[in-house]
Amino acid sequence: MSNLLILIPLALLLGFFGLIGFLWALKHKQFEDMEGPAHRILDDEDKPL
């Protein structure tokens, strides 16, 4: 029973930090261009040495 007194607040705290991290990523437009990096790797742009 005493384990639950530690684990439940810890789980809520970790969930809260996960939510804060997700909202931060949304605010800083981390999910704006999901296909750009996938297409960029296919472009063959050889730079001269």
Stockholm file with secondary structure:
# STOCKHOLM 1.0

chainA/1-49         MSNLLILIPLALLLGFFGLIGFLWALKHKQFEDMEGPAHRILDDEDKPL
#=GR chainA/1-49 SS CHHHHHHHHHHHHHHHHHHHHHHHHHHTTTTSCSSHHHHHTTCCCCCCC
#=GC SS_cons        CHHHHHHHHHHHHHHHHHHHHHHHHHHTTTTSCSSHHHHHTTCCCCCCC
//
